[in-house]
Amino acid sequence: MESSKNQVDIFNFLRALALFCVLGIHSRIVISMNVAALSSPNNWHWYSLTPAWIAMGMFFILSGYLLGKGFYNNKYKTDLNGIFNFYITRLIRILPMYLLFILIAFIFINPVLFFTQKEKILIPLITFTYNGSPGGEGIGATWFISTIFQLYLAAPLFYKFFISYRI
């Protein structure tokens, strides 16, 4: 069955909904509640109260589903060469922007952090195992990328396990 160009892609709709939830809560963090526009109940104050934790769950569920769908539709094979190609395409998509984000965070947001704690932080950042908390140090947001990349590492194994036991 072919999809129409005018048809709404439900996955993109859910991603957009989740994105607006995350943007809403982060706008509340960035723009303090002292701003008059956000403190009036007649304005868009409700938008800053969106459930970002639900959005994170949506991103993880969508990512897992779409990864599994890629294997199920034979976009990626589960042999050694296919899994290697899957990992390479993920690295090419994620690594450049991820490293650029870390570089910008260390240069512009918190250069002292890099010089004082680089032994503690750099290896987990590079290996996608950093699980820092959000905050002013600038690299707290990398927990999401680390978690998604760990999902990418596990996806072929989970798919191969589940497909071997399907009824």
URCORVEN-V611473 format. One record per residue. N is the residue number from 1. RES is the residue in one letter. SS is DSSP state (~ for helix, > for strand, _ for the rest). PHI is phi as a letter, one per 30 degrees, with the letter a starting at -180 (999 if undefined). D_FIRST is the distance of its C-alpha to the first C-alpha in Angstrom with 2 decimals. Layout:
<<N/RES/SS/PHI/D_FIRST> <N/RES/SS/PHI/D_FIRST>>
This chain:
<<1/M/_/999/0.00> <2/E/_/d/3.78> <3/S/_/c/6.56> <4/S/_/d/9.60> <5/K/_/d/12.90> <6/N/_/d/14.65> <7/Q/_/d/12.71> <8/V/_/d/15.02> <9/D/_/d/14.25> <10/I/~/d/16.02> <11/F/~/d/17.39> <12/N/~/d/19.02> <13/F/~/d/20.34> <14/L/~/d/21.91> <15/R/~/d/23.34> <16/A/~/d/24.86> <17/L/~/d/26.32> <18/A/~/d/27.82> <19/L/~/d/29.13> <20/F/~/d/30.93> <21/C/~/d/32.46> <22/V/~/d/33.84> <23/L/~/d/35.06> <24/G/~/d/36.73> <25/I/~/d/38.78> <26/H/~/d/39.67> <27/S/~/d/40.82> <28/R/~/d/43.15> <29/I/~/d/44.50> <30/V/~/d/44.98> <31/I/_/c/46.29> <32/S/_/d/48.93> <33/M/_/d/49.35> <34/N/_/d/52.57> <35/V/_/d/50.73> <36/A/~/e/51.52> <37/A/~/d/48.04> <38/L/~/d/46.61> <39/S/~/d/49.52> <40/S/_/d/49.31> <41/P/_/d/47.31> <42/N/_/d/46.27> <43/N/_/c/44.38> <44/W/_/c/41.32> <45/H/~/e/43.10> <46/W/~/e/40.49> <47/Y/~/d/37.93> <48/S/~/d/40.11> <49/L/~/c/39.96> <50/T/_/d/36.25> <51/P/_/d/35.53> <52/A/~/d/34.81> <53/W/~/d/34.93> <54/I/~/d/31.84> <55/A/~/d/30.11> <56/M/~/d/31.18> <57/G/~/d/29.73> <58/M/~/d/26.39> <59/F/~/d/26.48> <60/F/~/d/27.36> <61/I/~/d/24.77> <62/L/~/d/21.94> <63/S/~/d/23.39> <64/G/~/d/23.66> <65/Y/~/d/20.16> <66/L/~/d/18.65> <67/L/~/d/21.15> <68/G/~/d/20.27> <69/K/~/d/16.54> <70/G/~/d/17.64> <71/F/~/d/19.58> <72/Y/~/d/17.16> <73/N/_/d/14.44> <74/N/_/i/17.46> <75/K/_/d/17.87> <76/Y/_/b/21.38> <77/K/_/c/23.31> <78/T/_/c/25.92> <79/D/_/d/28.69> <80/L/~/e/31.50> <81/N/~/d/30.22> <82/G/~/d/26.71> <83/I/~/d/28.30> <84/F/~/d/30.76> <85/N/~/d/28.08> <86/F/~/e/26.36> <87/Y/~/d/29.79> <88/I/~/d/30.63> <89/T/~/d/27.54> <90/R/~/d/28.34> <91/L/~/d/31.96> <92/I/~/d/31.21> <93/R/~/d/29.10> <94/I/~/c/31.61> <95/L/~/e/35.07> <96/P/~/e/36.10> <97/M/~/d/35.43> <98/Y/~/d/36.81> <99/L/~/d/40.00> <100/L/~/d/40.35> <101/F/~/d/40.17> <102/I/~/d/42.82> <103/L/~/d/45.00> <104/I/~/d/44.87> <105/A/~/d/45.62> <106/F/~/d/48.59> <107/I/~/d/49.95> <108/F/~/c/49.56> <109/I/~/c/49.14> <110/N/_/b/51.36> <111/P/~/d/53.08> <112/V/~/d/55.74> <113/L/~/e/53.22> <114/F/~/d/52.39> <115/F/~/d/56.05> <116/T/~/c/57.17> <117/Q/~/b/54.38> <118/K/~/d/52.52> <119/E/~/d/53.33> <120/K/~/d/51.84> <121/I/~/c/48.70> <122/L/~/d/47.75> <123/I/~/d/46.85> <124/P/~/d/44.59> <125/L/~/d/42.86> <126/I/~/d/42.28> <127/T/_/c/41.11> <128/F/_/h/38.71> <129/T/_/c/40.91> <130/Y/_/d/42.49> <131/N/_/b/42.29> <132/G/_/d/44.56> <133/S/_/c/44.78> <134/P/_/d/43.90> <135/G/_/l/46.88> <136/G/_/d/48.88> <137/E/_/d/48.89> <138/G/_/j/45.68> <139/I/_/c/43.82> <140/G/_/e/42.95> <141/A/_/d/39.39> <142/T/~/d/38.81> <143/W/~/e/38.50> <144/F/~/d/34.85> <145/I/~/d/34.10> <146/S/~/e/36.20> <147/T/~/d/34.34> <148/I/~/d/30.87> <149/F/~/d/32.14> <150/Q/~/d/33.53> <151/L/~/d/30.12> <152/Y/~/d/28.75> <153/L/~/d/31.57> <154/A/~/d/30.89> <155/A/~/e/27.08> <156/P/~/d/27.01> <157/L/~/d/29.80> <158/F/~/d/28.24> <159/Y/~/d/24.92> <160/K/~/d/26.93> <161/F/~/d/29.09> <162/F/~/d/26.41> <163/I/~/d/24.30> <164/S/~/d/27.57> <165/Y/_/c/28.39> <166/R/_/d/25.14> <167/I/_/c/25.56>>
